[in-house]
Amino acid sequence: MTRAEIEALEGRALDAAVAEQVFGWRPDPRYEGIMASRMLIPDGRRDVAPCYHEDWSTIPLIVEAMERYTYAFTLQKGGHRWYADFLWAPVCNDSAPTAVCRAALLVLGEVNDG
């Protein structure tokens, strides 16, 4: 995915991308569109991707999963915006969880492309 495509992801589509790219879940072929967050977990069970884009409690899970790709992570607030960065993929957003999701996807795009 390009940076523009990642920054365009919102809501449950962003959650599904994080579940797939960061945690290795696969889309459930029986669902698409609004139900795209229905996923197959690596152990074969079916589940719904967590609400990574809005749930603060998922930030540590994403950071821990990203440790295999980068050791550096920062999350800062500037005014009303949050800045998340996994070493070389800074992202700014009104929501900290959304910024973290997008920064992780950017790093994975760099790792997979290069």
C-alpha positions as CSV (number, residue, x, y, z in Angstrom):
1,M,0.0,0.0,0.0
2,T,1.2,3.5,-0.7
3,R,1.3,6.2,2.0
4,A,-1.8,7.8,0.4
5,E,-3.7,4.6,0.5
6,I,-2.8,4.0,4.1
7,E,-3.7,7.5,5.1
8,A,-7.1,7.0,3.4
9,L,-7.9,4.0,5.5
10,E,-10.5,4.7,8.2
11,G,-12.6,2.8,10.7
12,R,-13.0,-0.9,10.3
13,A,-11.0,-1.0,7.0
14,L,-8.0,0.3,9.0
15,D,-8.6,-2.3,11.7
16,A,-8.7,-5.1,9.1
17,A,-5.5,-3.9,7.5
18,V,-3.7,-3.8,10.9
19,A,-5.0,-7.3,11.8
20,E,-3.8,-8.6,8.5
21,Q,-0.5,-6.8,8.1
22,V,0.7,-6.5,11.7
23,F,-0.8,-9.6,13.3
24,G,-1.0,-12.0,10.4
25,W,-4.8,-12.5,10.3
26,R,-6.4,-13.2,6.9
27,P,-9.6,-11.8,5.5
28,D,-12.5,-14.2,5.8
29,P,-13.5,-14.8,2.2
30,R,-17.2,-15.0,3.3
31,Y,-17.3,-11.3,4.2
32,E,-16.4,-8.1,2.4
33,G,-17.3,-4.5,2.4
34,I,-18.8,-3.4,5.7
35,M,-18.0,-6.8,7.2
36,A,-14.3,-6.7,6.0
37,S,-13.2,-6.8,9.6
38,R,-14.3,-10.4,9.9
39,M,-11.0,-12.3,9.9
40,L,-9.4,-15.7,10.1
41,I,-6.9,-15.8,12.9
42,P,-3.6,-17.7,12.3
43,D,-4.8,-20.6,14.4
44,G,-7.8,-21.1,12.1
45,R,-10.5,-19.6,14.2
46,R,-12.8,-16.8,12.9
47,D,-13.1,-13.5,14.7
48,V,-13.7,-9.8,14.3
49,A,-10.6,-7.6,14.2
50,P,-10.3,-5.4,17.3
51,C,-11.1,-1.7,17.0
52,Y,-7.4,-0.8,16.7
53,H,-8.2,2.6,15.3
54,E,-10.1,3.8,18.4
55,D,-9.0,1.6,21.3
56,W,-6.1,3.0,23.3
57,S,-5.6,-0.4,25.0
58,T,-4.5,-1.9,21.6
59,I,-1.5,0.6,21.2
60,P,0.9,-1.6,23.3
61,L,-0.2,-4.7,21.3
62,I,0.8,-3.0,18.0
63,V,4.0,-1.6,19.5
64,E,5.0,-5.0,20.7
65,A,4.2,-6.7,17.4
66,M,6.3,-4.1,15.6
67,E,9.4,-4.8,17.7
68,R,10.5,-7.4,15.1
69,Y,10.8,-4.6,12.5
70,T,11.9,-1.6,14.4
71,Y,13.1,-0.8,17.9
72,A,12.1,2.8,18.0
73,F,8.6,4.1,18.7
74,T,7.4,7.5,19.8
75,L,4.0,8.9,20.4
76,Q,3.7,12.6,21.1
77,K,0.9,15.1,21.4
78,G,1.2,18.5,19.8
79,G,-1.8,20.8,20.3
80,H,-4.8,18.7,19.3
81,R,-2.9,16.3,17.1
82,W,-1.0,13.0,17.9
83,Y,2.3,12.1,16.2
84,A,3.2,8.4,16.0
85,D,6.5,7.3,14.6
86,F,8.1,3.8,14.2
87,L,11.6,5.2,13.4
88,W,11.0,6.3,9.8
89,A,7.3,6.4,9.4
90,P,5.9,9.5,11.1
91,V,2.1,10.0,11.1
92,C,-0.1,12.8,12.4
93,N,-3.8,12.4,13.3
94,D,-6.4,13.7,15.7
95,S,-6.6,10.2,17.2
96,A,-3.5,8.5,18.8
97,P,-4.7,4.9,18.0
98,T,-5.3,5.8,14.4
99,A,-1.9,7.5,14.1
100,V,-0.2,4.3,15.6
101,C,-2.1,2.1,13.2
102,R,-1.1,4.1,10.1
103,A,2.5,4.4,11.3
104,A,2.8,0.6,11.7
105,L,1.3,0.0,8.2
106,L,3.8,2.5,6.7
107,V,6.8,0.7,8.3
108,L,5.5,-2.6,7.0
109,G,5.1,-1.2,3.6
110,E,8.7,0.0,3.7
111,V,9.9,-3.4,4.9
112,N,7.9,-5.3,2.3
113,D,9.0,-3.0,-0.5
114,G,12.6,-2.7,0.2
